[in-house]
Amino acid sequence: MIFTYQYIKHDIEKLQEFLDFLFYDVWLVAEGTFNFSKLDKNPDLKNICEKLELEDTKWGNFFNSRIAWIYDEFAKIKDNNFKLDLIDFYHNNNNIEALCSSKTLSPLTYSELEVKYPDLEKAINSFYSKLYGSESPFNLDAFGQLSKKLLQSHYKAFVDSNNDGICPFCGLNSIDGNIVSTKDAYDHFLPKSIYPFNSINFKNLSPMCYKCNSGNKSTNDPIEHIKGRKLAFYPYSIIHPKIEFGFKLLSKNVKALTPKDYILSINCLIKAEEIETWKRVFKIDIRYDELICNKHKAKEWYEDVYDYFENAKALVEIEDAEKYFEKVIKSTTRNPRSVKNTIKRKFLEECKANGLFKNNTM
Ligand SMILES: [Zn+2]
């Protein structure tokens, strides 16, 4: 990715805290049958569950019935070593940063859990797959209304702190800020359909532009645990290396470039595997080719230099467009996080190096 987000603390994290409590203090120590006394150590959650029981609503009943079902399935597990493994897996599946940056940590997928304990997988999947989105029980008043209130408030605070207005996953498209009423959707970086336990963990959730989220990443798994484990950039990493762009022309026909006419290189020597993961998941190469070639974008960039030249030529006798190159290059440095600016600058520098501003044949 082009840059990383700054993680923000927010009340929305209390939902994950409820789930942590359920896993460590309720399900892992399950014996016999579930009842609300098992929640005594967390009076807030116990009050909510008792309230939901009285209200007798669809989502409230769903929440209570699922935590009881998972409890019953945990109580059936007699293999204590597997329970110890589950502690590691729960911790790992929520340690998004470590899963992205190291292959020594093993996550757990639904398919792996299904092989070992199919009934437990069914119970956990039916619960966690519903926790985020329009069908979530967290949308109830008792939990603070996830979609209508908590997410709105989180988004506002998030874009206040992350105010570049650019999607860091592509560097191309904008991210809605607080002036407009629309909001970009949150993406589960590690897909919630593959990995249990992290569907409401906000270290695994971040706003992403529509094209990155729905059109390209979709449910692609950045760390590819099933296919052969890959490293990936962590979206909230505090340190993120600079990505180096290079542009080499193979043809001088800059007014009608096709992808065969140039080599666009995108490198980061110390994070070579992460770069490849990022390009694969977000289909970066083809999207940047589209930027350069579609609608004659490179042609427009080339003509920007001549626009300055033509304006100046009317006032004084100047015959060299190259003098106006620096003005256009300067304008591409105003927002260094915009990939459009970076590629435009690299392209124009390559045009100059090839002497394409020397003869004024526009
Ligand atoms: Zn994007």
Boltz pocket constraint, residues with backbone or C-beta under 6 A from the ligand:
constraints:
  - pocket:
      binder: B
      contacts: [[A, 167], [A, 168], [A, 169], [A, 170], [A, 171], [A, 172], [A, 173], [A, 208], [A, 209], [A, 210], [A, 211], [A, 212], [A, 213]]
      max_distance: 6.0
